[in-house]
Amino acid sequence: MASETTTGAIELRSPGGTVAARIGLDSGGRLYYEVTSGGRTVIEPSEMGMTVDGSDLGDGVRFEGEERGTIDETYPARGVHRTAVNRCSVLTARLTHRASGIGYSVEARAFDDGFAYRYVVPGDGERVVGGERSSWTIPAGCGVWLFERNSSWKLKSYAGEWVRADAEELPTFSGQGPVQGTPIVLELPGGRGYAALLEAALYNYSGMRLEAVGGRKLRANFTEGEAGFAVEGTIVTPWRATIVAADLNGLVNSDLLTNLNPPPSPELFAEPSYIRPGRSVWRWWSQGTGTPEQEREYVDFAATLGFEYTTVDEGWEKWPDPWGDLRALAGYAASRGVGVFVWKRSKEVDDPADGYGKLRTFLDEVKAAGACGVKIDFIDNESKAAIDFEIGALRLAAERRLMVNFHGISKPTGESRTYPNEITREGIRGLELNKMAEGPIPAFHNAALPFTRFVAGHGDYTPVGYSNPGPTTFAHQLATAVAFTSPMQVIAENPAVLLDDGRVRPALDVLLALPSVWDETRVLEPSAIAELAVLARRSGDRWFVGALNGTEKPRAIDRLDLGFLGAGAYRAVLLTSPEPAAFAREERTYRDGERTLAVKMGPADGFVAMFVPSDEQ
């Protein structure tokens, strides 16, 4: 038990001893923490604390006691790999705020790939959270990856381009001010690996952004500002989390965010068979939402391609008989083995009155029409009210056995473990920007995404746009469908182009073989954020490799290590773009002992390879 003094610190080490964190009180009685990995500093001593009803609970506190434990479990994962591992050391430190007499706890968990903590403040009635002093003081010399968008939309839709800044310039780096969205990814100095700053388990609270306040310090920031936000009953904050990884493979494969979320309710998800990952056709990107007859044609396209879904976007409510036409469309789609997702503007149903009565009515109508899910759009903030709506939508949709795809939304925080009916969400600068004045998407952004935004979880980028690829090549476009994680992968391109355009048909069988979830993912050398992303991903006994050249220079890989392939022979299909708007296809057999690949890429180019076990010797 810790002593009742205002000095000293409690240490928590991860099960393997890799990560160590110290939570203590400085000489002035201010609560702080620090994190090391392999004995090297990842987070320097950083302030902790939150303000409740005007009391800064991190200032002038004393330790009252502690409890420790461990967690060691696995559970099904969806996206990067099949099985998640949740193994950590657990600490609950009990504290008292001297001035107010408020007692509360800091709960902490140390994993071999990171550290997280949160505050739990027991109580009844409504109280106002006025902000947090929770912060991250990052080491000097860090490279910092963040998303930038020079408009007021930056922190509404989280759809910025990923760019690099130096730690010291963060307060003045952005023209939109010192507040940044999460995740923020760090290149630790001296080539010591990577870290990511995030939050997990965002429920009944406002979404956290990070404000650069000088001295390499990033502090929690909230939409509501000084006015704060009200929380009823016991206050349980989201986890303030830091992922630590020696390499990009560790960063991509971290389960830390979902580990920090509770498992799904066995009552709410007693029968989860309706939650099915898959691929979707989508008319909006190439042609706009169609008439009922045109959307019926897209059902046929989905069936022809073997895709599981079609997404009917904004505009369907203007059909002559919207609900009748939707029922007819969903019935026809069901006869062809295709599910229908239905778009809705959030502001039309985001009303907490009567337990979100407008939303319940809409979801009831969607269910009665025979659709399988909803695409809820234009939430455009992460205030507590917005978060309450999102979680309410997931719960109400689950009660009706409906999946949800959120758009116009902030980052994921691992909530898809608790609500697995969240099949994907946006919160990413995706291919729709190629249609807009701010676009098109540059190659460096795509080559950064697997190691930045996707570290936080799934993202509905809507990949593969041959007819509007921006400055990238066809091979680069196809590789995004391999490298980007979304359990519902909405393919942007017009299916008629996929099926009939002679320039892209050499890649059709590979595109159609791509799953939307993976059994295993490996990041291959020489990957580097925004410069080159090379990911090998396994589904069953098949392996796929997707590479994205993020630079404006040609790139050659002389010996790509294919050691991930198992024993025996593999039939390989290799797809490259010798010209930007074309595919070259090579087929060959790799036998035992042949486990390297040489490939050349042009500027903003990429390549894709598919490896299928073969009986050839």
N, C-alpha and C positions, 0 to 999 in steps of 0.2 A: 504494500500500500504506500502511495506517495505521502509524504509529510505535508502538514498544513502550513506550508511556508510560501513565500512569494518568489522563491528561487528554485533552481533545479530543473530537470527535464526528464521526461519519460521516453524511453527508446522502444521502438517497435521494428523488428526485423522480419523480412519475408521468409517463408519456409526454407528456401534454399540459401538464405543469407545474402543474396545479391543486393537487395534494396534495404536500406535502413532509413528510418525517419525518427526525428526527435521532436517531441511536443513539449514546450516548456514556457516559463515566464522569464522575461528579461528583468533587468534590474529595476525597471519602473513598474513591474507588475503587469506588463502587456503580454498577452498570449501570442506565441509564435510557433512555427514549425520549420524544419529544414529536411532535405532529402538528399541522400547520397546513393550511388550505385557503384559497386566495386570499389568503395572507399573514395570515390571522386564526387565532388559536389554537382548535383543536378539542379536543386533549388536552394539558394542561399537563405539564411534566416528571414522569414517572411511573416508579416502580421496575420493574425487570425481574429475572429470576432464578428458579431452581428449586433445591430441595434434593434432593440425591441421596446416599443413604447418610450422611446427617448433614451434608453439606457444602453450604453456601449458595453456589451457583455464580455468583450475581450480585454477590457481595461480594468485593472484592479480586481483580480480574481485570485482565488486560492484553490488548490487541488484538495479534494475530499477523499478520493479513493479511486481504485481502478479495478476492472475485471479484464481477463484475457481469455482468448480461445483461438480456435482454428476453424477454417472451412476447407473441406476437401470433397469436391463433387465434380461430376461431369453432367452435361445436359445437351439436348439436341441444339445445334446451331443452324443458321440458314444464311448462306451467302458465300463467305470466304472459305469455310470448311464445314464439315458435317457435325463435329463434336466439339463443344467448348469445354475448357478446363478451368474450373474455379477453385484455386488453391491459394489460401492466404492466411496470414496471421491477423487476429482481430484484437482490438483494444477498445474499451469503453472507459473514458476518463470522466469522473464526476467532478464538477466545479461549482463554486458559488461566487456570484458577483457581489462583492462586499457592499457597495453603496446601496444597491436595490434589494439585496437579499435573495435575488433570483437564483435558484439552482438549475443547472442544466448539464448536459453531457456532450462531450466530443467523442464521436465514434470514428475509429480509424481502421483502415485495412492496408496491410502491406503485402503486395504480390511480388513475385520475382521479376515482373515487368511493370511495376509501378506502385503508386501510393494514392490513397484517397481518404478524405475525411468529410464529416458533416456534423452539423449541430442539431441537437434534439432538446427543445425547450418545452417541458410539460406545462399544461395550463388549461384553463377553460375560458370560454367566451372569445370575443374577437380582439385581436391585438394587431398592432401595426408594426410591420418590419420596415425600418427606415433605411436599410442598406446593410452592407457587410464591409468589414475591413479585410476579408479574405483576399490574399494576394499571392503572387508568384514573383520572387526576385530572382531573375535569371542570371547565369554567370556572364561575366564580361567576355566579349568575343563571340557570342552566339549569333548564328544566322537565324533569322526568324521568318517563317513562311506564314503569310496571311492573305486573305482575299480582299481585293480592292475594287471598288466601283465608285467612280467620282460622281455620285448622284445621291439623292435622298433615299434611293431604293437599296442602298448598300446593306443596311441592317434591317430592312423589311423582309426581303426575299432571300438574303444570303447568297445572291447570285453574282459574286465578284470573281475577277480573275486572280489566280494565285500567283503572288509575287514575293520576292525576297527583300527583307530589310535587315539592317544591322541592329542589334539590341539597343545600342545607344541612341539611335535615331527614331525610335518608336513614337515619342510624343509628338513629333512634327512630320512624320513620314507621309501621312494621308491628308489629302485636301479636305476630307470629310471629318477631320478631327482625330483625337487620340483614342477613341473608342473602337475596338475591334471585335468582330464576332469570333466564336470558337468553332472548330478547333484552331489553335495556334500551334504550329509545329516548329520545334527548335532543332537546328544542327548544333550539337554541343561542340565547344571549342576543342581543338587538338584532335579532331577525328574520333571523338569518344562516343559517337553514336548519336541517337536522336531522343527527343522527348516531345510529348504532345500535351497541351493544356486544354482540359475539357471539363464539362460537367456531366453527371450521370443521374438517372432516376429523377427527372424533372416532373414532379407532381405537386399540385396545390401550392405553387410558388411561381415567382416570376423568372423568366429565362435570363441567364447570366451572360453578359458581355464582359470584356476586359478593357479597362482604361489604363493607358500608359501614363503614369503620373511622375515619371522621371526616376533617375537612379536605377534604370533597368527593372523597374517594378511595374507589374500589371495587377490592377486591383479590380475586384468585382464591381460591376456597374449594372444598373437595372433601368428599364424603360421608364418606370414611374418616377425616377429621380428622387428629390428630397421629400416629396409627398409620401413616398413609400406605398405599401400595399397591405391589405388586411388579410390575416390568416385566422381561421376559426380553430380553437382548441389547440392541441399540442402542435408545435411548429417542428416539422422535420424538413430540414433543408435538403436540396439535392447534394450529391457528393461533389466535392471539389477535387478533381482527379488529375493525376500526372502519369502518363504512360512513359516508360523508359525502355529503350530498345538499343541493342548493340548495333543493329543494322536495319535496313529497310524491310527485310523479311520479318523480323520480329515486330516491327511497327505495324505492318499490314495484318499480321496474324494475331494481334492482341485481342483477347476477349474481355479486357478489363471493364469496358463500359456496360456490356450486357451482364457481366458478373455482378455488378453493383445494383442491378435491378432485381426485384423479386420474381419468382417463377409465376407463370400464369395461374389464375384462379381455377381450381379444378371444377368449380361449379359453372363459371362463365364459359369455360372452354372444355366442357365435358365431352363434347363431340366436335373436334376441330377438323374433321375431314373436308370441310368446305374451304379451308385455307390451303390453296394449291399454288405453288410457284409456277411460273410459266412465262411465255412470250405473248406480246399483244401487237396487233396491227393498230394503226392510228391514222385517220384521214387528215386530221387538222394540220399537221406539219406541211404536207405537200399540196393539199388541195382545199383545206378548210373543212369544217363539219358539213356533211352532206344532207341531202333529203333522206327520208326513210328508205327510199329505193337505193340511193347511193350507199348508205350505210349497210344495207342488206348485201350489196356487192362486196363490202369489206368483210362481212361474215364469210362469204364464199372464199375470199382471199385467205382469211385465217385458216379455214378448213383445208384449202389447197396446200398452204405452207406447213400445215401441222402445228400452227400456233394455237395456244389455248384460249386467247382472249381477243376481243376488240374493244377499243375505248372510244366512246361516243362523247365528244367534247362540247364546248360551249356552242349554243345555237339550237340544240335539239328541242329546247322548250318553246321555240318559235314554230315548230311543226304544226300542221293544221289540227292534229289531235295528239298532243305530246304524249300523254300517258297511254292512250290507245295504240299509237304508233310504236311506242317503246315496248308495250306488251307483245305486239306482233313481232317486232324485231327480236326480242329476247326469246320468244317461243321458237322462231325460225333458227336462231343461233343454237339453242339447246338441241334442236333436231340434228344439227351438224357437229355437235360436240364442242361448241364454242361458248364461252362465258362473256357477258357484257358488263363493262364498267361505265358508269353514268356520271357526268360532270355536274357539279353544283357550285355556285358562288357562295362562299361561306357567310357573307354578310346577310344573305337572305334567310339563313337558318341559325345564325349565331345570336341567340336570345335566351338567357338562362331562365326566363319566366316559365313557370309550369314545368320545371325539370327539363328545359330545352324542348318545349312542346312543339315548336315549329320544326326542329330537327327530327324529332320522333315521328311526326307526321310525314315528313319527306322520306325518311328511311322506311317507314311502313309502306309507302307507295312504291318505292324502289323494289322492296322485297315482293310485293304483290305483283309487280310487273314481270318478275322473273329474272331480274339482273342479279349478278353475283357480287358486285362491289360498287363503291362510289369513289369519284375523284373530287375531293373538296379543295377549292382553290381560293387564292387571294386572301389568306389570313393576314399576311403582311405585317406581323409584329409578334413579339414574344412577351407581352405583358402577362401578368397573372391571369387576367380575364381570358386572354387568347389561349393560354396553356390549359385553363379549365375547360374551355370549349373543345380543344383537341382531345383531351382525355375523355371528356364526356362523349364525343363523337365515336371514339374507339369502343367505349363501353356499350353505348347504345347500338352501334353496328354489330358488335359481337352478340348482343342479345338477339339480334335478328339474323345471325349467321351471314354477315356481310363483311367483305374485305374493304380496306380503306387505302387509297393512294392520296397523300396530302401534297398539294402544290401551293406555291406562294407562301412558304413556311420557313422557319429557322431550322437549325441543325437537329439531327436525331441525338438522343441521349441514352440509347439502349432500351427505350421503352418497348421495342418490338419483342423483347423477351417476355414482358408482362402482358402485352397485348399483341400476340402473334398475328392478329388480323390486320395489323399495319403491314401491308405487303411491300410497300416502298414509300418514299417521300422525295420531294424535290429538295429545296434548300441547297441548290447547286446551280452553277452557271452552265446550262446545258445547251443542246443543239438548237433549241428554239431561237437562240440569239443570232443564228445565221440568217434568220428571217427579219431581223430588226435592225434599226439604225445603229445601235451600239455594237453590232456584230461586225464581222463574223468571229467565231472562236479561234484564237491562235493555237498553234500546235503546242507551244510551251505549257499552256494551261492544261491541255489534255495529259501531257506527260508528267504534270505535277499531281493531278487528281488522285491517283492510286495511293499516294504517300501523304496526302493532306486531307481533303474533305472526306474521302472514303475511309480514313482511319476512324471517323466518328460513326460510320455505319452506312447502310444502303442509301443510294441516291438515284433518282429517276432522271438521268441525263438525257434519255431518249436517243440512243446512239444510232449510227449508220445513216448517213445522209449523202448518198452518192450524187444526187441531183443538185445539192447545194452544200458542197464540202468546205466552203471557205478556202483558206490557203493550203489545205491538206490534200493528201492523195486518197485514192480509193482504198489502198491497203491500210492506211492510217485509220480511215473511217471504220473498216471492218475490225481492226484491232481494238477499237474502243469497246466493242461488244464482248471481247474477251477480257479486257483489263478492268472494266467498270462493273461494280457489284450492285445488282438490283434483283431481288427475288421475283419481281415482275419486270421483265425487260421489255420496255415499249420501244419497238423499232420504228424510227421516224420515217424511213423511206416508203414511198408509194409502192405497194406490193407489185403493181404492174411493172415497175422498173426492175424490181428484183427478179421477176419471172421472165420478162421479155427483152430487156436491154442486153444486147450481145456483149457489151463491154463488162458487165458485172456478172453474167451467168457463170463464168468459170469459178466464182466464189460461192455460188448459191448453195451447193451441198454442204459446205463447211458452215455457212451461216445457219442453215436449218438444223445442223447437228449441235449447235451451241446450246447448252442448258442455261438456265437462269440462276441456278445455285450450284455450288461446287463441293466436292468431297475433300479437296486439298488445294492449297495455293502455295506457290513458292516464287519469291522474287529472285530473279537471276542477275548475276553480274553481267555487264557493268552498269546496272541501273543507277541513275542519279536524278534527284528531284528536278523536274521541269526540263531536263536534258534528254533523258532516255528512260523509259519504263519498259521493262521486259518481265512479263509474268507467265509462269507455267501453271496451268490449272487442270486438275483431274476431275473427270466425271466417270465413275465406274472404272473401266479399264482403258479409257481413252484419255489422252493428254492433249491439251491445246496450249499453244504459245502465242501470246500477243505482244507486239513490240510497237512503241510509239516514239518516234524521233521528234523531240520537241524543239530542235534547233533548225536554223536556216542553212545548215551546212550538211553535205552528204555524210553519212555515218556507215562505217563498215564494222562488222563484228567477225573477227577471223575464226574464233573458236568458241561458239556458244555451247556451254556445258549441258549436255542432255542426260546427265547422270541420274536424273529423276526417273527415267524410263526403267521399267523392270526388265527381268531377263527375257530373252527371246527376241524375235524379229518384230518390227513394226512397219506397217505401210504408212508412208508419210505423204501428205499433201502440203505443198509449200506455195504460199500466195504472196506475191510482191507486186509493186507498181513501177515498172521500168519507165512509164510515163504517168503523170499525175492522174489522168482520167482513164486508167486501164489496169487490168490485172494480167500478170503472167503466172501461169500455173505449172508447177513441176511435181511429178509424182515419182517416188523412189522408195526402196525398202532399206530400212536400217536393221542390220543384224547385230548380234552380240559383238561387242568390241567397237562398234561404230556409234559413238556417243558424243559427237560434236557436230556443229552445224556452222557453216560460214554463210553470211548474208550481207548484202549491200543495200543501203537505203539512201534515197535522195533527201533533199531538204523537206522537212515537215512530213516525212514519209513514215512507213511502218511495214510490218509484215505479220503474217499469221501462218501458223503451222498446226496441222492436226495429225496426231499419231494414233494409229489403230493397230492393236495386236494382229500379227499375221502368222499363218502356218508356214510361210516360206522359210527355208533354211539357208 
